Amino acid sequence: MKIVTDCAADMPASELAALDIEQAPLFIQFPEGEVNSADISADEFYNRLEAMRPAIPSTAQPSSGVFEAIYRRLAASSQEIFSIHISSGLSGTLNAAQLGGEQARDAAQVHFWDTMTLSGGERFQVLAAALGHKAGWTLEQIQARMSAIRAHTEVIYTLETLEYLARGGRIGRVQALMGSVLKLKPIINVSHEDGKYSTIDKARTIPTALASLTEYLVGVYQKTPLWVNILHGRFQQGAEMLSTLATEQLNVAKLEISRISPVLGVHTGPGIVGCAVVPMELLADLL
């Protein structure tokens, strides 16, 4: 079985290669042309993003034809494919993948999975699929574990500024103005109910926002041993602050600090910092 995901999963190239995972592109559309998010470094992207002010690039999912081509190519070595994608509540990528699978049905049997999340949360589910397959698990066993991970993963973040959300039309002008005047830092998570963003709190400063974010996670997980993946755009200081808070207040079994994919940074700007968190027991037996 071949495993396909998309670059919203924030998986390092070395991890994709080691686990033989195919990554479908997500695109950033600059005025001078379109680029695959996986082909531009985070720092190069943020340099270009800031140089465009006050304009903002747009993003685009792969077409069904892109997915069809991927599935047909992979079918040469395995007709069974498992395609795992960013929340359908946040992107049309899964729908494009399903259309591509229909177009390639004469060549491949494609199974689809809605992670109902993104970034590090999506990555945890892809890892379970790849490692479970490597361990000889059936697709049903893999999906059962992915369901448990999906139900118990938190993806939560805050932003230095609402400017990029406002520029991209992702929040209303009144909210953007209020956030600018009051310097509010929203604390946003991905809802388990619909796989969409939900604002759970607001703070006046980044330290306060990160403290509130950590307090929320303590309420969810208590003393459960956790895999914590700290993620940021270009905000190392914020990532280090959150890392310290997590280490002090959560039962951290595994800690990483990573950069988010540029395609996810288009509407957040460089000052995004947050984390993906999952109970360690849901992946420990596969590592």
Secondary structure, DSSP 4 states (H G I P E B T S, - for coil): -EEEEEGGG---HHHHHHTTEEEE--EEEETTEEEEGGGS-HHHHHHHHHHTTT---EEEPPPHHHHHHHHHHHHTT-SEEEEEES-TTT-SHHHHHHHHHHHTTTT-EEEEEE-SS-HHHHHHHHHHHHHHHHTT--HHHHHHHHHHHHHH-EEEEEES-SHHHHHTTSS-HHHHHHHHHHT-EEEEEE-TTTSSEEEEEEESSHHHHHHHHHHHHHHHHTT--EEEEEEESS-HHHHHHHHHHHHHHS-EEEEEEEEPPHHHHTTT-TTEEEEEEEETHHHHTT-
